Structure formats: C-alpha cells, structure tokens
Amino acid sequence: MDTLSIRIKIGDREYPMKVKADEEARIRRVGKLINDKIKKYREEFGLEDRQDLLAMVAFDCMVESMELDEDHAEGSEQVKEAILQVNQRLEALL
C-alpha cells in the first residue's frame, strides 16, 4: 500500500504524518473536525489556552465515542432478540 507524507495542522501546530493513500481524505477530515471543535470552544467559552481547548475537544470526542458505543450495543441487543424470536418461531413450526 502506498504511503503519503502529509502535514496536518491542529490548533496552531503542524504535525507530520505518514498515512496510507486511501486514508488521506479521512485523516484530513478528522483534522478539520478537530479544528472546528477548537474554534467552537474558543468562541463559545472564550477559552484561549491551547491545553484547555485540546482537553475540551478530547472530552467531547470521548463523550461522542461512548454514545456511539452504547447505541451500537443497544442495536446489537435488539438484533439478537429479533434473531432469537425468529429461531423460536422456526422451531415451533418444525
């Protein structure tokens, strides 16, 4: 797989990275999302300290990640329950 050397700016710093060519767009999109969140916290809460801004972004991202994990777990349980019901109905027919 081809790798690319790119630079991603997060906050006021640039970070060199080596990424797979097919992941470049995703990596750049993630960088943009992080910068958008930094801007949001800077404007909404008047934060200027870089460490505070990055901490709030990290916290926000973890909350979103946990919500997604919980949603997936709930969805998986619903699918399992539906499969069990189908199996029970099939067994009753046999």
N, CA, C and O atoms as a MOPAC input file, in Angstrom:
PM7 MOZYME 1SCF
protein

 N      0.84800 1    -1.17200 1     0.00000 1
 C      0.00000 1     0.00000 1     0.00000 1
 C      0.89500 1     1.23700 1     0.00000 1
 O      1.87100 1     1.29600 1     0.74700 1
 N      0.57100 1     2.21000 1    -0.82300 1
 C      1.34200 1     3.44600 1    -0.88700 1
 C      1.08900 1     4.29400 1     0.34800 1
 O     -0.03900 1     4.39300 1     0.83300 1
 N      2.16500 1     4.91000 1     0.85300 1
 C      2.01000 1     5.83500 1     1.97100 1
 C      2.38700 1     7.22700 1     1.50200 1
 O      3.23800 1     7.40800 1     0.63100 1
 N      1.73400 1     8.19700 1     2.10300 1
 C      1.99100 1     9.59000 1     1.78500 1
 C      2.51100 1    10.29900 1     3.02400 1
 O      2.12000 1     9.97600 1     4.14500 1
 N      3.38300 1    11.25200 1     2.81700 1
 C      3.81700 1    12.12300 1     3.90000 1
 C      2.97600 1    13.38700 1     3.81400 1
 O      3.02100 1    14.11000 1     2.81800 1
 N      2.21400 1    13.64400 1     4.86100 1
 C      1.35600 1    14.82400 1     4.87300 1
 C      1.60800 1    15.59500 1     6.16400 1
 O      2.24800 1    15.10000 1     7.09200 1
 N      1.09300 1    16.80700 1     6.19800 1
 C      1.16000 1    17.62200 1     7.40300 1
 C     -0.26000 1    18.03200 1     7.75200 1
 O     -1.00000 1    18.54500 1     6.91200 1
 N     -0.62700 1    17.80000 1     8.99700 1
 C     -1.95300 1    18.15600 1     9.48000 1
 C     -1.78000 1    19.24900 1    10.53100 1
 O     -1.00400 1    19.10800 1    11.47700 1
 N     -2.51300 1    20.33000 1    10.34600 1
 C     -2.47200 1    21.41700 1    11.31900 1
 C     -3.61400 1    21.23200 1    12.30500 1
 O     -4.78200 1    21.16000 1    11.92300 1
 N     -3.25300 1    21.15600 1    13.57600 1
 C     -4.23700 1    21.05500 1    14.65300 1
 C     -3.92800 1    22.19500 1    15.61200 1
 O     -2.83900 1    22.28200 1    16.17900 1
 N     -4.91700 1    23.06600 1    15.77700 1
 C     -4.66700 1    24.25500 1    16.57800 1
 C     -3.65400 1    25.11300 1    15.86100 1
 O     -3.83500 1    25.46600 1    14.69500 1
 N     -2.60200 1    25.44100 1    16.55200 1
 C     -1.56600 1    26.29900 1    15.97000 1
 C     -0.31800 1    25.53200 1    15.57300 1
 O      0.71200 1    26.13700 1    15.27700 1
 N     -0.39500 1    24.21500 1    15.56200 1
 C      0.79400 1    23.42200 1    15.25700 1
 C      0.53900 1    22.49600 1    14.09000 1
 O     -0.58600 1    22.06000 1    13.84700 1
 N      1.61300 1    22.20600 1    13.37200 1
 C      1.54100 1    21.24500 1    12.27600 1
 C      2.20500 1    19.95300 1    12.71400 1
 O      3.23200 1    19.94900 1    13.39300 1
 N      1.58200 1    18.85200 1    12.29800 1
 C      2.08400 1    17.53200 1    12.64700 1
 C      2.33500 1    16.72800 1    11.38100 1
 O      1.41800 1    16.49500 1    10.59400 1
 N      3.58500 1    16.30500 1    11.18400 1
 C      3.86500 1    15.45700 1    10.02100 1
 C      3.36100 1    14.04600 1    10.27900 1
 O      3.47700 1    13.52300 1    11.38700 1
 N      2.80200 1    13.44100 1     9.24100 1
 C      2.27500 1    12.08100 1     9.36600 1
 C      2.54400 1    11.29800 1     8.10300 1
 O      2.64300 1    11.85900 1     7.01100 1
 N      2.65800 1    10.01500 1     8.26500 1
 C      2.69400 1     9.09800 1     7.13200 1
 C      1.38800 1     8.32900 1     7.17900 1
 O      1.07700 1     7.67000 1     8.17100 1
 N      0.62900 1     8.41800 1     6.10000 1
 C     -0.68300 1     7.77500 1     6.06300 1
 C     -0.81600 1     6.98000 1     4.77700 1
 O     -0.14400 1     7.25500 1     3.78300 1
 N     -1.69400 1     5.98800 1     4.81600 1
 C     -1.99600 1     5.23700 1     3.60600 1
 C     -2.74300 1     6.16700 1     2.65700 1
 O     -3.55100 1     6.99300 1     3.08000 1
 N     -2.46200 1     6.02000 1     1.38800 1
 C     -3.06300 1     6.90500 1     0.38200 1
 C     -4.58500 1     6.89000 1     0.44900 1
 O     -5.22900 1     7.92700 1     0.28800 1
 N     -5.15800 1     5.71000 1     0.68800 1
 C     -6.62200 1     5.62600 1     0.71600 1
 C     -7.23500 1     6.17000 1     2.00700 1
 O     -8.45700 1     6.26000 1     2.11700 1
 N     -6.39900 1     6.53600 1     2.98600 1
 C     -6.89200 1     7.10600 1     4.23800 1
 C     -6.63700 1     8.60300 1     4.35600 1
 O     -7.03600 1     9.23000 1     5.33800 1
 N     -5.97900 1     9.17000 1     3.36300 1
 C     -5.60700 1    10.58500 1     3.43900 1
 C     -6.82200 1    11.49200 1     3.64200 1
 O     -6.79900 1    12.37300 1     4.50100 1
 N     -7.86500 1    11.28500 1     2.87200 1
 C     -9.04600 1    12.15400 1     2.97100 1
 C     -9.66000 1    12.07200 1     4.36300 1
 O    -10.06400 1    13.08800 1     4.92800 1
 N     -9.73200 1    10.86200 1     4.91700 1
 C    -10.29500 1    10.69600 1     6.26000 1
 C     -9.43900 1    11.42400 1     7.29800 1
 O     -9.97100 1    12.10400 1     8.17400 1
 N     -8.13500 1    11.28500 1     7.20300 1
 C     -7.23000 1    11.92700 1     8.15900 1
 C     -7.37000 1    13.44400 1     8.07600 1
 O     -7.42000 1    14.12100 1     9.10200 1
 N     -7.43400 1    13.96800 1     6.87900 1
 C     -7.59500 1    15.42300 1     6.71600 1
 C     -8.95500 1    15.88300 1     7.25100 1
 O     -9.06000 1    16.95600 1     7.84500 1
 N     -9.98500 1    15.07700 1     7.04000 1
 C    -11.31600 1    15.42300 1     7.55000 1
 C    -11.31800 1    15.43000 1     9.08400 1
 O    -11.94400 1    16.29300 1     9.69800 1
 N    -10.62400 1    14.47900 1     9.69500 1
 C    -10.51900 1    14.44200 1    11.15200 1
 C     -9.80800 1    15.69700 1    11.65900 1
 O    -10.23500 1    16.29900 1    12.64400 1
 N     -8.73400 1    16.08600 1    10.99200 1
 C     -8.03700 1    17.31000 1    11.37700 1
 C     -8.95100 1    18.52200 1    11.31300 1
 O     -8.91500 1    19.38200 1    12.19400 1
 N     -9.77200 1    18.59100 1    10.26700 1
 C    -10.70700 1    19.70700 1    10.13100 1
 C    -11.75100 1    19.67900 1    11.24200 1
 O    -12.08500 1    20.72200 1    11.80300 1
 N    -12.26600 1    18.49900 1    11.56300 1
 C    -13.25800 1    18.38500 1    12.63200 1
 C    -12.68000 1    18.82200 1    13.97700 1
 O    -13.35200 1    19.50100 1    14.75500 1
 N    -11.44200 1    18.43500 1    14.24600 1
 C    -10.78900 1    18.84900 1    15.49400 1
 C    -10.66000 1    20.36500 1    15.52600 1
 O    -10.97600 1    20.99600 1    16.53500 1
 N    -10.20100 1    20.94500 1    14.43600 1
 C    -10.04600 1    22.40200 1    14.38900 1
 C    -11.38700 1    23.11700 1    14.52000 1
 O    -11.46400 1    24.17800 1    15.14000 1
 N    -12.44100 1    22.54800 1    13.94400 1
 C    -13.77300 1    23.13600 1    14.09000 1
 C    -14.21600 1    23.11100 1    15.55600 1
 O    -14.81000 1    24.07400 1    16.04200 1
 N    -13.92900 1    22.01600 1    16.25300 1
 C    -14.29600 1    21.92400 1    17.66800 1
 C    -13.47600 1    22.91000 1    18.49800 1
 O    -14.00400 1    23.53600 1    19.41700 1
 N    -12.19800 1    23.05100 1    18.18300 1
 C    -11.36000 1    24.02500 1    18.88300 1
 C    -11.95700 1    25.42100 1    18.71300 1
 O    -12.08500 1    26.17400 1    19.67800 1
 N    -12.31900 1    25.75400 1    17.48200 1
 C    -12.90400 1    27.06500 1    17.19500 1
 C    -14.20400 1    27.26000 1    17.98000 1
 O    -14.44700 1    28.33300 1    18.53200 1
 N    -15.03400 1    26.21900 1    18.02700 1
 C    -16.30700 1    26.28500 1    18.74600 1
 C    -16.08000 1    26.58700 1    20.22400 1
 O    -16.73700 1    27.46700 1    20.78200 1
 N    -15.16100 1    25.87000 1    20.86100 1
 C    -14.89700 1    26.10200 1    22.27400 1
 C    -14.25600 1    27.46800 1    22.50700 1
 O    -14.54400 1    28.12200 1    23.50900 1
 N    -13.40900 1    27.89300 1    21.61100 1
 C    -12.78300 1    29.21000 1    21.73900 1
 C    -13.85100 1    30.30600 1    21.69500 1
 O    -13.82400 1    31.24000 1    22.49600 1
 N    -14.79100 1    30.18400 1    20.75300 1
 C    -15.82700 1    31.20800 1    20.58800 1
 C    -16.90200 1    31.12600 1    21.66800 1
 O    -17.30100 1    32.15400 1    22.21600 1
 N    -17.37700 1    29.91700 1    21.98400 1
 C    -18.47500 1    29.76800 1    22.93300 1
 C    -18.07800 1    30.05400 1    24.37600 1
 O    -18.85800 1    30.62300 1    25.13900 1
 N    -16.87000 1    29.66100 1    24.74300 1
 C    -16.47000 1    29.77100 1    26.14000 1
 C    -15.33100 1    30.75000 1    26.37700 1
 O    -14.89000 1    30.92500 1    27.51300 1
 N    -14.85700 1    31.38300 1    25.32700 1
 C    -13.79300 1    32.36300 1    25.47600 1
 C    -12.47400 1    31.75700 1    25.92200 1
 O    -11.63200 1    32.44600 1    26.49800 1
 N    -12.29500 1    30.47300 1    25.65900 1
 C    -11.03900 1    29.81100 1    26.02900 1
 C     -9.94300 1    30.19500 1    25.04400 1
 O    -10.17500 1    30.25400 1    23.83700 1
 N     -8.77400 1    30.45100 1    25.55600 1
 C     -7.62800 1    30.74600 1    24.69700 1
 C     -6.46400 1    29.80100 1    24.95500 1
 O     -5.61200 1    29.61200 1    24.08700 1
 N     -6.42500 1    29.21200 1    26.13600 1
 C     -5.33300 1    28.31100 1    26.47100 1
 C     -5.41100 1    27.06100 1    25.61000 1
 O     -6.42400 1    26.36200 1    25.61200 1
 N     -4.35000 1    26.78300 1    24.88000 1
 C     -4.31800 1    25.65300 1    23.95000 1
 C     -4.57900 1    24.32200 1    24.65500 1
 O     -5.29000 1    23.46700 1    24.12800 1
 N     -4.01000 1    24.15000 1    25.83300 1
 C     -4.20100 1    22.90000 1    26.56000 1
 C     -5.65800 1    22.74000 1    26.98700 1
 O     -6.20800 1    21.64200 1    26.90200 1
 N     -6.28800 1    23.81700 1    27.44400 1
 C     -7.70100 1    23.74700 1    27.80800 1
 C     -8.56400 1    23.41000 1    26.59700 1
 O     -9.48200 1    22.59500 1    26.68800 1
 N     -8.26900 1    24.03200 1    25.47900 1
 C     -9.03700 1    23.78100 1    24.26100 1
 C     -8.91400 1    22.32700 1    23.82500 1
 O     -9.91600 1    21.68600 1    23.50900 1
 N     -7.69400 1    21.80600 1    23.80600 1
 C     -7.48700 1    20.42000 1    23.39600 1
 C     -8.11300 1    19.44500 1    24.38900 1
 O     -8.62100 1    18.39700 1    23.98800 1
 N     -8.08100 1    19.77700 1    25.68200 1
 C     -8.70600 1    18.92500 1    26.68200 1
 C    -10.21900 1    18.86900 1    26.46100 1
 O    -10.81900 1    17.79700 1    26.55000 1
 N    -10.83500 1    20.01300 1    26.17600 1
 C    -12.27900 1    20.03700 1    25.93700 1
 C    -12.64200 1    19.25900 1    24.67200 1
 O    -13.65300 1    18.55700 1    24.64100 1
 N    -11.82300 1    19.38400 1    23.63700 1
 C    -12.07000 1    18.63700 1    22.39900 1
 C    -11.93600 1    17.13800 1    22.66500 1
 O    -12.76000 1    16.35000 1    22.20100 1
 N    -10.90500 1    16.74100 1    23.40500 1
 C    -10.72000 1    15.32200 1    23.72700 1
 C    -11.90800 1    14.80200 1    24.53200 1
 O    -12.40800 1    13.70700 1    24.27500 1
 N    -12.35300 1    15.58500 1    25.49900 1
 C    -13.50200 1    15.19600 1    26.31500 1
 C    -14.74100 1    15.04200 1    25.45300 1
 O    -15.46600 1    14.05500 1    25.58000 1
 N    -14.99400 1    16.00300 1    24.57800 1
 C    -16.14300 1    15.98200 1    23.68400 1
 C    -16.10300 1    14.75100 1    22.77800 1
 O    -17.12300 1    14.09300 1    22.57100 1
 N    -14.93500 1    14.44800 1    22.24700 1
 C    -14.79200 1    13.28700 1    21.35700 1
 C    -15.05300 1    11.98100 1    22.10400 1
 O    -15.65600 1    11.06300 1    21.54900 1
 N    -14.60700 1    11.88700 1    23.35500 1
 C    -14.83600 1    10.66700 1    24.12400 1
 C    -16.31500 1    10.49900 1    24.46100 1
 O    -16.83000 1     9.38100 1    24.44100 1
 N    -17.00100 1    11.59700 1    24.77000 1
 C    -18.44000 1    11.51400 1    25.02900 1
 C    -19.15500 1    10.99200 1    23.78600 1
 O    -20.00300 1    10.10400 1    23.87800 1
 N    -18.81000 1    11.54500 1    22.62500 1
 C    -19.41700 1    11.08500 1    21.36800 1
 C    -19.11900 1     9.61700 1    21.11900 1
 O    -19.99900 1     8.86600 1    20.69600 1
 N    -17.89000 1     9.20500 1    21.37700 1
 C    -17.48700 1     7.81800 1    21.16700 1
 C    -18.27400 1     6.87700 1    22.08100 1
 O    -18.72500 1     5.81900 1    21.64400 1
 N    -18.43500 1     7.25900 1    23.34300 1
 C    -19.18600 1     6.42700 1    24.28200 1
 C    -20.64800 1     6.33100 1    23.87300 1
 O    -21.25100 1     5.26300 1    23.97900 1
 N    -21.22500 1     7.43100 1    23.40700 1
 C    -22.61500 1     7.41100 1    22.95500 1
 C    -22.78600 1     6.46000 1    21.77600 1
 O    -23.75100 1     5.69700 1    21.72200 1
 N    -21.84800 1     6.50900 1    20.83200 1
 C    -21.91200 1     5.60500 1    19.68500 1
 C    -21.77800 1     4.15400 1    20.11300 1
 O    -22.50200 1     3.28900 1    19.62100 1
 N    -20.84900 1     3.88400 1    21.03500 1
 C    -20.66700 1     2.52600 1    21.53700 1
 C    -21.95000 1     2.01400 1    22.19500 1
 O    -22.35300 1     0.87000 1    21.98900 1
 N    -22.57800 1     2.87400 1    22.98500 1
 C    -23.81300 1     2.47700 1    23.65800 1
 C    -24.93300 1     2.23400 1    22.64300 1
 O    -25.70800 1     1.28800 1    22.78000 1
 N    -25.01200 1     3.09700 1    21.62100 1
 C    -26.01900 1     2.92100 1    20.57700 1
 C    -25.81200 1     1.60400 1    19.83200 1
 O    -26.77100 1     0.88900 1    19.54300 1
 N    -24.54200 1     1.28800 1    19.52200 1
 C    -24.24800 1     0.03800 1    18.81900 1
 C    -24.57300 1    -1.17000 1    19.69100 1
 O    -25.10400 1    -2.16800 1    19.20500 1
 N    -24.25200 1    -1.07600 1    20.97700 1
 C    -24.53900 1    -2.18500 1    21.88400 1
 C    -26.04600 1    -2.40300 1    21.97800 1
 O    -26.51600 1    -3.54100 1    21.96500 1
 N    -26.79800 1    -1.31400 1    22.07200 1
 C    -28.25300 1    -1.42200 1    22.14200 1
 C    -28.80900 1    -2.02700 1    20.85000 1
 O    -29.69500 1    -2.88200 1    20.88200 1
 N    -28.27800 1    -1.57200 1    19.72000 1
 C    -28.71200 1    -2.11300 1    18.43200 1
 C    -28.39400 1    -3.59100 1    18.30600 1
 O    -29.19300 1    -4.36100 1    17.77300 1
 N    -27.23300 1    -3.98600 1    18.79500 1
 C    -26.83900 1    -5.40000 1    18.74600 1
 C    -27.78100 1    -6.25100 1    19.59100 1
 O    -28.14800 1    -7.35700 1    19.19300 1
 N    -28.16600 1    -5.74800 1    20.73500 1
 C    -29.09200 1    -6.48600 1    21.59400 1
 C    -30.44600 1    -6.64800 1    20.91900 1
 O    -31.07200 1    -7.70300 1    21.02200 1
 N    -30.89900 1    -5.60700 1    20.22900 1
 C    -32.17500 1    -5.68800 1    19.52000 1
 C    -32.11300 1    -6.71700 1    18.39700 1
 O    -33.07200 1    -7.45600 1    18.17500 1
 N    -30.99900 1    -6.76400 1    17.70000 1
 C    -30.82600 1    -7.73900 1    16.62100 1
 C    -30.80200 1    -9.14900 1    17.20700 1
 O    -31.44000 1   -10.05100 1    16.66400 1
 N    -30.07400 1    -9.35200 1    18.30900 1
 C    -30.02800 1   -10.67100 1    18.94800 1
 C    -31.42000 1   -11.11800 1    19.36500 1
 O    -31.80200 1   -12.27000 1    19.16000 1
 N    -32.17100 1   -10.19900 1    19.94800 1
 C    -33.52300 1   -10.53900 1    20.39100 1
 C    -34.40700 1   -10.91100 1    19.20500 1
 O    -35.18300 1   -11.86200 1    19.29200 1
 N    -34.30100 1   -10.18100 1    18.10700 1
 C    -35.10000 1   -10.49400 1    16.91800 1
 C    -34.72300 1   -11.85900 1    16.35600 1
 O    -35.59600 1   -12.62400 1    15.94600 1
 N    -33.43800 1   -12.16800 1    16.33500 1
 C    -32.98900 1   -13.47600 1    15.83800 1
 C    -33.50200 1   -14.59700 1    16.73100 1
 O    -33.93400 1   -15.63800 1    16.23600 1
 N    -33.45800 1   -14.39000 1    18.04200 1
 C    -33.98400 1   -15.40300 1    18.96400 1
 C    -35.46900 1   -15.64400 1    18.72100 1
 O    -35.92000 1   -16.78900 1    18.73800 1
 N    -36.23100 1   -14.58000 1    18.49700 1
 C    -37.66100 1   -14.72200 1    18.23800 1
 C    -37.91300 1   -15.48800 1    16.93700 1
 O    -38.79900 1   -16.34000 1    16.87300 1
 N    -37.13500 1   -15.18000 1    15.90900 1
 C    -37.27800 1   -15.88800 1    14.63200 1
 C    -36.94700 1   -17.36400 1    14.82800 1
 O    -37.66200 1   -18.23500 1    14.33300 1
 N    -35.86400 1   -17.64600 1    15.55000 1
 C    -35.48500 1   -19.04100 1    15.80700 1
 C    -36.57700 1   -19.78300 1    16.57000 1
 O    -36.87200 1   -20.94000 1    16.27000 1
 N    -37.17200 1   -19.12300 1    17.54800 1
 C    -38.23200 1   -19.75700 1    18.32600 1
 C    -39.43700 1   -20.06500 1    17.42900 1
 O    -40.03900 1   -21.13100 1    17.54800 1
 N    -39.77900 1   -19.16200 1    16.55700 1
 C    -40.90400 1   -19.38400 1    15.65000 1
 C    -40.61600 1   -20.52000 1    14.67300 1
 O    -41.49000 1   -21.33700 1    14.38200 1
 N    -39.37200 1   -20.56300 1    14.16600 1
 C    -38.98700 1   -21.63700 1    13.25800 1
 C    -39.03900 1   -22.98700 1    13.95900 1
 O    -39.51600 1   -23.96900 1    13.39000 1
 N    -38.54500 1   -23.03800 1    15.19900 1
 C    -38.56200 1   -24.29000 1    15.95000 1
 C    -39.99600 1   -24.73700 1    16.21600 1
 O    -40.29900 1   -25.93000 1    16.18800 1
 N    -40.86700 1   -23.77700 1    16.47000 1
 C    -42.28000 1   -24.11800 1    16.71800 1
 C    -42.92400 1   -24.70300 1    15.45200 1
 O    -43.80700 1   -25.55500 1    15.54100 1
 N    -42.48500 1   -24.25000 1    14.29200 1
 C    -43.04300 1   -24.76200 1    13.02900 1
 C    -42.49900 1   -26.14800 1    12.69300 1
 O    -43.15600 1   -26.91900 1    11.99400 1
 N    -41.31800 1   -26.46200 1    13.17900 1
 C    -40.72200 1   -27.75500 1    12.85800 1
 C    -41.25300 1   -28.75400 1    13.80300 1
 O    -40.89200 1   -29.92800 1    13.72700 1

